[in-house]
Amino acid sequence: MNDVAARVKNLDIAVFDGDGIGPEIMAPTIALIQQVTSQVPDYALSFRSHPAGAGHYAKTGQSLPAESLTAARKADAILLSAMGLPSIRYPNGTEISPQIDLRMELNLYAGVRPVTIFPGAPCPLGDPRAATVDFVLIRESTEGLFASHGKGTINGNESATETLVITRKVSEKLFDFAFKLAQRRKAAGRGKGVVTCVDKANVFQAFAFFRSIFLERAKAFPDLTANSAYVDATALWMVERPWTFDVLVTENMFGDILSDLGAGLMGSLGLAPSADIGDDIALFQPCHGSAPDIAGQGLANPLAMILSGAMMLDWLGHENNSDGLIQSGKRLDDAVRAVLAEGRFRTRDIGGTSTTQQMADAVAAHL
Ligand code: ATP
């Protein structure tokens, strides 16, 4: 092995192609990541696909095989498209969702959902200030109401119960993550230095507890402003004045709902990326599901998946102290913005007739 090869560090990316439109948006995303990182001198990324999802469950009776979970645990990062199909369910009637199991198993507590209105995207808001919307919703992703996932009970066909869990350990880590993100955004001139805890502390003790931990942790970040807001009012303000937000942090179920509202503001679920981040491993996937209604037709918008790939490069760059990877992530993100701003290529969800591959090719041409 020559000296240059010896200095190149390999990063192992565990890939989950998933169900529905998953494989259609994953393949061009990997190609773009390979293209944009080909010039990074000190790191090489290798991609390995692992089985999981509704299709795999239908064939084998397993939704997330132990080997796939182990591979995800060992990887440097995880790239996941979308999993689950309404037609394939567990015997208790719930959908196959290994992405939720992965978040729980790997303790990926911080679900990062950026809400940015890109120039050229079909934002439904008429106000010109909408062009300045740029905030991040952080959804706790391992507990809250989802702690009850697979554990709910139906009692004698008369009542049903699911239990919401908030722990101090996870909440402290979650809030510290949110405050540090706000500091980084402020330092980069991108944020206002404001973190808002979104809860329902006026009605539920668990949320009063959640808010009290938030206010405790806020004391360690005197350079930032800590606000609290109720989730119902936040939904209203996300429509009325989303340009006033910087970093929002919330419980799992509230975050699940608000992040789809955020994607609606962005103009399409097909434009909304996300990351699920733990202490030393992270998973990147678009906010949307497997969209079975358009699967196999070349209609899927690949941009949310591609933007999730850009977030992965940024995270890997910071984790490995590689400016080359950070810059690759930025180039990929910039290329997506350029395609949207140019407006020549648009998939159906954002008002055009371009195919998934044409959209990805347009991004490649901008790199
Ligand atoms: P989940 O609960 O798994 O998030 P969901 O039930 O909310 O999934 P999605 O699969 O996200 O549903 O699809 C919701 C709608 O958005 C569908 O009409 C689908 O076609 C559309 N959609 C989702 N992702 C895309 C995409 N990448 N490109 C185009 N349309 C999309």
Residues whose N, C-alpha, C, O or C-beta is under 5 A from the ligand:
A	BS01	ATP	M83 G84 L269 G270 C287 H288 G289 S290 A291 P292 D293 I294 L299 A300 N301 D349
